[in-house]
Amino acid sequence: MTSKSSGHHGRDPKHKVATRLANAGRDPFAHHGYVNTPVYHASTLLYPSAEDYLAHRGRYQYGRRGTPTSEALETALADLEGPQCEAVALLPSGLAAISAALLSVVRAGDHVLVTDSAYGPTRRFCDTILPRYGVATTYYDPTIGAGIASLMRPNTVVVFVESPGSLSFEIQDVPAIAAAAHARNAVVLMDNTWATPIHFRALEKGVDLSIQSGTKYIGGHSDVMLGTVASNKAAWKHLKETVFEMGLCVGPDDMFLGLRGLRTMGVRLAQHHAAGMKVARWLEARPEILRVLHPALESHPGHAIWKRDFTGACGLFSVAFKPAPVEAVHAFLNKLTLFGIGASWGGFESLAIPFDCTPVRTAAPWAPGGPTVRFHIGLEDVSDLIADLEEGFAAFAVAAP
């Protein structure tokens, strides 16, 4: 786990995002001039002497404590997060990043506030693991904004945000929530996987620990499990200690895939954004669709906050069908050939899944008005995706009464 100040090749705060993505974390002449940092498969590291070993001298001490490969990815990610980032921790999955971040800031007797629109496994961790250690969770309406202050208790130590919500896509007023939380000495954690720091600089908006599932857009090719937590200076000590003492680390090949994906994340996100908007607007005009839940659309209830705080979007959004039997929605999905049916997102391929938030929502009612489907728009040609969706709607019409 290395601070961004390590002096790697190409870091200049005046550079634009695309330039920083291409250069951050690289130091070719530290590796015989090779452009990419080598992949170090390492556990044991030898010391020149017993005295060096006992004093822990040297840049590296042990494989789990860091290698040039991990340092390259951590440094590049910290650079992307901005000047408020003290350092970045790498974890073996997005959920591991969420759980480690939470465990780094809670202790027995604490209370945490978590958005009602959070990623399902985040909710399960809060409902099943945290209570074992005497930590209570309250879920709050994601649109509460500064009103979060009314829910805070003397023992509230964390406010967890996710904007937009993982399935339902509510946009949260993160700066207002962060200000209210900090006024009561609470720490703000955010799942920033949807926007990434390219489109939402979470630490600049008041977040203390900014979490990403690197499995998604950092990797970008549906072939790696990876999580990241970017920390400001105040939260770094406890995060670093928690990750190290729990023995959490990422394999070198997964770090390599993260570095490789990071280099093209900017151009991929731009394409995901553009294609996603085209498909979302097309879906808005379909007679079968009641509403499209995409924050970058003017019709979205949170659009004004999105426009104020975000610089772009990705390819992930949901739709609510007009009332229809579940069989018709399944016929629609089963007819698609370019949209796979599967969990995760952020890769090059398009995906579509049915979902229902009703069973889990407790603080804010989920009433979309009809069956809901989440789409991830990949890197295929948009005209081909729309043609595929038209085939799906034809099957929907046959199955609907």
N, C-alpha and C positions, 0 to 999 in steps of 0.2 A: 504494500500500500504506500504509494509514493505521492508526495506533494507535487503540484503542477510546476513548481519552481525548479525542477530538476535540470533545466537548461537544455532540453532536447532540441533537435534541429527544427528550425522554421517557425518557432513561436514568436508571434508579434501581435499584440492586442489590436493593432491597426488593421490587420488583415481581415478580409471578409470570411464568412463561414466556409465557403467552398475551398479557399486556400488553406484554412486552418485544418479542415478535415483531411486534406491531402498531405499535410506536413507534420501536424502535431504528433508528438511521441516518437518521431523518427530521429535517429542519430547515426547516419550511414557510416561516418568515418570512425565511429567507435566499434564498427563491425566490418572492418576491411573495405569499406566503401559500398557494401551491399545495401540496396535501397530499403529492404524490409528487415526489421529486427528478427534475428534467428529465433526459432522455436526451441526453447530450452526444456528438455525433458529432464527434470532435476529433482532430487531429494537431498542427498548428502552434499555438503560443501566442505572442502578441506581447508584447514588453517595452516599457515606457515609454522606456527609454534604453539606450545601449550599456553604461553602467555597471551597470544592473540586469541586463542579459543576462549580462555577464561574472561577476557576483556570484551569479547564479542566484537573484535575489530574487523573492519571491512564493510563494504557497501552491502553485501549480502551475507546472511547467516545460515539459511536453511531454505529448501524449496518452498515450503509452505509460507515462509515469511516474505517471499518475493524473488523474482528472477528478472533479467532484462526483458523478457517477454511480457510479464505482468506489469512491469514498470512502464513499458511503452504504451500499453492500453490504458492504464490508469492515468498517465500523464496526458494522453490525447483526450480522454473523456473530461478530465478536469479543465483542460483548456477550453473545451466546448461549453462547459457549464458557466464559465465567466469568472470574473475577478473575485466574487464572493466565495468561490469554491476553495476550501483548504486542501481537500484531497478526495479521492474516490476509492471505495472498496469494491472489490469484485466478488460476486457470489455465484454459486452453481446454478441458480435459476432465478426468475423474477420473484417467485414466492419466497425463496430463501432470502432475497434482498429485503422483502417486506417484513418478514419475521425477524430477521437480524436487526433491522432498523428499529422495530418496535421494542424488541428486548433490550436494546442499548439504552433506552430512555425510561423504562418502567421498572418499578420494584413493588413488592408486596404492599397492598393497601392503596395502590394508585387507581385512578379512574381515567379512561380514555374516551374521547369522542371520535366517532368514525362516521363518515358520510354513508347515508343509506343506499347510495348508488355504487358502493365499492365493488371491486372485483370479487366474485364469489369465494375463492379460496382465502382472500384476505379476511372476509367475514367469518369463515369457518375457523381460521386461526384464532381470531378474537373470541369466538364462542366456545372453542374446545380447549385450546392450549393456555391462553392467558388466565382463565379462571383457576387453573391448577396452581398458579403462582400468586393468587390473591389479587388479580387485576380485573376490574370491572369495566365493561364496555357499554356505552350508550350510543345508539345510532341517531343521526340528526338529518333533517331535511336538507338536501344538498343546495337548495336555493336560499338558505337561511342568511347568508352573508354575515354582516356585523352582529346580527341577532344571536350568533353562537355564544355571545357573552352570557345570555340568559340561561344557558345550559351548563355553564362551568361551575364546578364545585371546588371547595377548598383543596381537594386532592386531585383535581384534573391536571394531568401533566402532559397530555398529548392531544392534539387535534389532527386527525388524519383526513386529508382531502384527496380527491381524484377528480380531475376536471379535463375533459368531460367524463361522465359516468361510463363504466365499462360496457354496459348494454343499453342503458336508457338515455345517455348522452346529455344529462343536465350539465350546464356550465356553472361552476362555482366562482364566487367573487373572492378569489384567493387573497388578494391584498387586504381586503376588509376582514376576512377571517383571521389572517395572520396578525394583523394589528390587534384584534380583540384577544387572541390567544396570548400574544406576547405581553399584553397589559396585565395578564394574570400569571405570567411566568411559565406558560405552557410552551412546549416545543411543537413545531408544525412539521408534519411529514406529508409528502405528496407522492402519489403514483403518477408520474409524468410520462408514462409510456406512449400515450396517444400522440402528444405533440412533440416529444423529445425536446431537449434544450435548443434545438434549431428553431422551433416555433413558439416555445414558452420558456423563458429563462426563469425557472422556478426560484432559485436562490435570490435573484434580484427582486422578486415579488414578495419576499418575506418568508419563504420556506426555509427550514433548517436542514432537513434531510430530503433530498430529491431522488426518487427511486425510479428505475427503469427496468423493465424486462428486456434485457439485451437479446433475448430470443427473438424479439419482434424486429424493429427496424435497424438496430445496430447490426445484428447478424444478417437479416434481410433475405436469407435463402432457405429458410425452414430446415436448417441442418445443425443448429447449435442450441444448447441450453445455457443461458447466461443471465445474471442479474447484476445491477450496478446500484450503488448508493453514493451520491455526491453529497458531501457534507460541508457546512460552513465551519469556521474555526471553533465556535463554541461547542458544537456537537461532536467534533471529530474524535476527541480523546476516548469517549465512551464507546463510540461506534468501532473504532480500531480495536479496542480492548475486547469487545464482545465478539467480533468476527474472529480474532486470533484465538481467544480462549475457547471458543466453540469448535475450533479446528476446521473452519469453513474456508475452502479454497476452490479454485477453478483449474481444471486440467489445461495443460499447455496448448493442446490442439484446439480446444474451445476458445482460448484467448487469441490464438492465431486467427480463427474464423471471425472473432469479434473485430480484431484489427483490420482484417481484410474487408469486412462488410462496412466498417466505419468510413473507409476511403470513398465509397460510392453512396453513402447514405444521403447526402445532399441532393444529388441528381435523382435518386430513387424517390425520395420524399416529394420532390417537385412533380414528378410524374404521377405518383399516387394521388397527390392533391388535385392536379388537373383532371385526371381521369375520374377520380371520385366525384368531383363537382359535376362533371358532364353526366355521369350516370345518375347522380342524385337528382339533378334538375329534370332529367328524362323521367325518372320514377315519379317525381312530383306531379307530372302531367298525366300519369296513367290513371284511368278511371277506377282501377281496382285498389288504389292506394289512398288511404285516408290522410296520412302525413309522413313526411320524411324527417327523421331525427338526425339532422346534420347541423352542427353549430355554425358552419360557415354559410348556411342558407339564411336569407333574410326572414324566412318564415319561422325560424327557430326561436323559442322564447328567450334563450340566452344569447342571441346573436350580438346584441349591443356590447355585452361584457366580452364575448369572444373577440369582437373587432377591436375593442380597447386593449386587450391584454395579449392576444396571440398574433403571430405574424403569418400563420398559415395553418393548414390542416393536413391530415393524412388520408388514407383510403378507407377508413373504418367508419361506418354509420349504420343506423337501423331504420326500418320502415314499419309502419303500422298499416296493415291491410284494413279495408272496410270489413265489417262483420262477415265472416265466412266460415264454413266448417273446416276443421283441422285437416280433413282429408284433402281439401282443395289446396291448402298451403303445402302439404306434403307432395301432392302431385306436381305443383309448381317447382319445388326443390328437386324432386327426383327426376324431372325432365331436363334439368340443366346439365350441360356437359363441360362447360368451361369453368363453372363455379363448383369447387369441391365442397363437400359437406364434412367439416372437421373443425376441431378446436384450434386455438391459436390464430395468429394473423401476422401481418408485417412482412411476409415473404413475397416472392415475385408472383405467386399464384392468387387468383381470386377465390373467395370462399363465401359460403352462405350457410347460416344455421338458424333454426327456429329457437325461440326462447320465450320464457315467461317469468317476469320478475315478481309476480304476485305472491308466490309462497314465501319469499324472503323479505320483502319490504315491510318495515315496521314503523318508520317515522314519517314517511311521505307516501301517500297512496299511489299505486301504479294502476292507472286506468287509461291505457292507450286507445281504447275504442275498438280494437280488433286484434287479430293475431299479429304477432311481431316476428320479424326476421332481421338478423344482423348480416350485413355484407362487408366483405373486405375486397376492395377493388385493387387488383394486382397490376401487373405491367403488360398485360395483353392489349391488343388494339381495342379501343373503345367500341368501334362499330361491330366488332365480333362479339363483344360482351353484350351489347344491346340486342343483337340478333339472337343470342342465346337466351336472354331474358324474355324476349318476345315468344320464343318457343315455350318457355315456362309458363307464361301467362295464357297461352293457348291451352295448355294442359290444365291450368287452373280453371279456365272457363268451362271445360268439359266436366270437371269434378264438382264445380259449384252448382247449387240448385238454380 
